[in-house]
């Protein structure tokens, strides 16, 4: 079992990292979260958060951020490796850890599946993408 912390190496921190994820235009959504994703050369997933004032008061926004970070921390072993994620709450969703955790894992897998074919569009071979 990996360490269950959330160190800096697992976070998207700079605006350039967020911009790279948004430029990839790969996303998945359900009734709880919207996830944007892109491939990275790292052996672990990384998470960035985007919780706007439209979500609610500062208390509500901070609760969403705490719960998404906790879901990421607890589900890290189930998430695909080599992927950068930016998560944001879906409009009208309620912050619930169990729902967020389930949603995060499922959406990350869906986004990772959408990234793999795009890597082929750039002319990468299966071996370069890490496919068997």
C-alpha positions in Angstrom: 0.0 0.0 0.0 1.5 3.4 -0.9 1.9 6.1 1.7 -1.4 7.9 2.1 -0.1 11.5 2.1 -0.5 14.2 -0.4 3.1 15.6 -1.0 4.0 18.4 -3.4 5.1 15.9 -6.1 1.5 14.7 -6.4 0.0 18.2 -7.0 -0.3 20.4 -10.0 0.9 23.8 -8.8 1.9 26.1 -11.6 -0.4 27.9 -14.0 1.6 26.3 -16.9 0.7 22.8 -15.6 -3.0 23.6 -15.4 -2.9 25.2 -18.9 -1.2 22.0 -20.3 -4.0 19.9 -18.9 -6.7 22.2 -20.3 -5.0 22.4 -23.7 -5.2 18.6 -24.0 -9.0 18.9 -24.2 -9.6 15.5 -22.6 -12.3 15.4 -20.0 -14.9 13.2 -18.4 -17.8 14.1 -16.2 -20.7 12.7 -14.2 -23.2 14.1 -11.7 -20.5 14.8 -9.0 -17.2 15.9 -10.7 -15.7 17.1 -14.0 -12.2 15.9 -14.7 -9.8 17.3 -17.2 -6.7 15.1 -17.9 -3.5 14.8 -19.9 -0.6 12.4 -20.1 2.6 13.0 -18.1 5.9 11.2 -18.1 5.7 10.6 -14.3 5.0 7.2 -12.8 2.2 8.5 -10.6 -1.0 10.6 -11.0 -1.1 14.2 -10.0 -4.1 16.3 -9.0 -5.0 19.9 -9.4 -8.2 21.6 -8.1 -10.4 24.2 -9.7 -13.2 25.2 -7.4 -14.7 28.6 -8.4 -16.9 31.0 -6.4 -19.9 29.7 -8.4 -19.7 26.6 -6.2 -20.7 28.6 -3.1 -19.3 30.3 0.0 -15.7 29.9 1.1 -16.8 27.3 3.6 -18.4 25.2 0.8 -15.4 25.7 -1.6 -12.9 24.6 1.1 -15.0 21.6 1.9 -15.0 20.5 -1.7 -11.3 20.9 -1.9 -10.7 18.9 1.3 -12.9 16.1 0.1 -11.4 15.9 -3.4 -7.9 15.8 -2.0 -8.9 13.2 0.5 -10.6 11.1 -2.2 -7.4 11.4 -4.3 -5.2 10.4 -1.3 -7.3 7.4 -0.5 -7.7 6.2 -4.1 -4.2 6.8 -5.4 -3.5 3.1 -5.8 -6.7 2.7 -8.0 -5.9 5.7 -10.3 -4.1 5.3 -13.6 -0.4 6.3 -13.5 1.2 8.8 -15.7 -1.8 11.2 -15.8 -2.4 14.7 -14.6 -5.9 15.5 -13.4 -7.7 18.8 -12.7 -10.9 18.2 -10.8 -13.8 20.5 -10.2 -17.3 19.9 -8.7 -20.2 19.6 -11.0 -22.8 22.3 -10.8 -25.4 21.5 -8.2 -23.6 18.5 -6.7 -23.3 18.0 -3.0 -20.0 17.3 -1.3 -19.9 13.7 -0.2 -16.6 11.8 0.2 -17.9 8.4 -0.9 -19.5 9.8 -4.0 -16.4 11.9 -4.8 -14.1 9.0 -4.4 -16.1 6.7 -6.6 -16.5 9.4 -9.2 -12.8 10.4 -9.2 -11.6 6.8 -9.9 -14.2 6.2 -12.6 -13.6 9.5 -14.4 -9.8 9.2 -14.2 -10.0 5.8 -15.9 -12.3 7.1 -18.6 -10.1 10.1 -19.2 -7.0 7.8 -19.3 -8.7 5.7 -22.0 -9.3 8.8 -24.0 -5.7 9.9 -23.7 -4.2 6.6 -25.0 -5.7 6.9 -28.5 -4.7 10.6 -28.8 -1.1 9.6 -28.1 -1.3 7.5 -31.3 -2.5 10.5 -33.3 0.8 12.3 -32.5 2.7 9.4 -34.2 3.8 7.6 -31.1 4.2 3.8 -31.3 2.6 1.5 -28.8 5.9 1.0 -27.1 6.4 4.7 -26.6 3.0 5.0 -25.0 3.8 2.2 -22.6 1.4 -0.3 -24.1 2.3 -4.0 -23.9 
